[in-house]
Amino acid sequence: MTPDICPAILLATTSGGQFDAAALRGQNVVLYFYPKDSTPGCTTEGGDFRDRHEAFRAANCVVFGVSRDSLKSHENFKAKQNYPFELISDPEEALCEAFGVMKQKMMYGKQVRGIERSTFVLNKEGKIVKEWRGVKVPGHAEEVLAFVQAMQ
C-alpha cells in the first residue's frame, strides 16, 4: 500500500547529499525504485531518465533513483552512466518498505526478495499523485515525463 505523503525518512544520496522529502517541497519529485545497479534493465531505465533530465528540470521536477545498493556502488554506477540526478541508497529498505516495493520474485528458478521496479510522482506538497508498479522499462521515462509536464 502506498502512503499518501512521502514519509520523513532521511537517506544518503550520491554526491554527499541526503534525501529529505520535506526539503523538496515546492518542486515535483520522481522516485524510481529499481532492483540493482549496473544490471541491463536498470542501466537502460536510468539512461532513459538521464536523457530526459533537462525536460524534467524544465517541469520543476527532480528525479531520484532508489535501490538497496551501497553508496559506493551508486557512486560508481552514477559516474559510469553519467547520470545527472542523485541515487538514494536504501540498504535497510526503509523507503522501499514505506512505498511497498519489496516483493517475492523468481530469479533463476529461485524465490528471492527484491525491489519491484516502481515509480512514484510527488507533487509540490509532497503528496504522492501517481504510481506505476511492475514497470516495463521501454517507454516508461517518457510516460512519467508526460505526466509531470501535464501537472504544470
N, C-alpha and C positions, 0 to 999 in steps of 0.2 A: 504494500500500500504506500502510495506517495504522500508525503506531508504536504500541507497547503503552502507553507513557507519554508524556505531553506533553513534548516536548523543552525544554531550558533555553534558550529564546530570549527575550530582553528586547526589548519593543517599546513605543513610546509609545502612550498612550491619551488620549482626551479628558479634560478636567478636569485636565490636567497630570500625569496618572498614568502608570504603567508596568505593562505586563502582564508578570508573572513567575509562571510556573506553580508554582514551588517555594513562593512566598509564599502561594499559595492553598490549600495543603494543609490539610486539616481541614474543608473545605467542598466540596460538589459544584460543578462548573463546567459551564456550557453555552457552547460556542464555536459560533456560527453564522456560516458564511462566506457572503458574498453578493457579487454582481458589482459593483454600483455605487451610490453614494449618490444619493438623490433620483430614482430611477427607480421606476416604478409597483410592480413586484413586490417590490423591496427595501424600499420605503416601507411596503407592506402587511405584509410579513413582520416588519419592525421594530415596527410598530404592534401586531401580534398578541403579540409578546414583551412590549412595553410594557404592554399591557392585562392581562397575567397576571403582571406583575413581582412584586406582593405575594405571590402564591401561590408563585412560585419562591423568594422570600426565606424564606417560611414553611417551605419544604422544605430550608432551609440550602443554597441554591443561588445562585450568582452567574452572571449572564448577560453575555456579551461578544459584540458583533457584530464581524466581521473583514472588511475588504476592502483593496484596494490603494490606495484613495483617500488623499489627503493629510490630515494632521491638521486643517488649516484647513477642508477640505471636510467632514470628520467633525464638527467643532465646529458648523458651520452646519447640517448635517443633523440632528444630535442636538438642537440648540436648536429648530429649526423643528418637529420631530416630538415634542418634549418627551419624549425617551427618558430613563428613569431609570437606565439602565445605560450602561457605557462602550463606546466603539467603539475598536477597535485598528487603527492604521494600519500596513499591511504593504507599503509601496511596493517593497521589494526582494524581496517574495514569500517570505521566509524561512519563516514559519509556513504559508503556503499550500503551499509545496513540501514541508515536513515532513509535512503531512497529505494530500498528493497530490490537492489540489483544483484544480490548474491543468489545463485541458483545451482541446483544439481544439474550437471551436464554430462554428456557422454563424450569421452575423448579417447580415441584409440581403443574403443570397446570397454573402457573402464568408467565408472561413475566418479566424477570429480566435482568439487565445489568451486565455482568460479563466477566471474562477472558476466552477466548477460549484457551484451552490447546495448546500451540505452542512452538516450539524450533527453535533457530537460532544459526548458527555457524559463528563466525567471524574469519577471518584469522589474521595473524601476523601484518597486516597493519590496522586492524580494519574494513575491508570490510566484509559485510555480503555475505557469499558464499553459504549458504544453509539454507533453511527454511522448516519446517514442520508445518502445521496448522491443526486444528481439530484432534490432536494427540489421538490415542488409545494407552493406556499405555503398554499392553503386547508386548514385543519385541522392544519397541521404544528406550530405552537406548542402546541396542546392535546395532541398526541401526545407531544411532548417533555416537557411538564409532567406528564402522567400517568406517564411512565417515571420521571422524577425523584421524584415522590411515592411511587411503588412501591419506591424504593430505601430509604426511611426505615425 
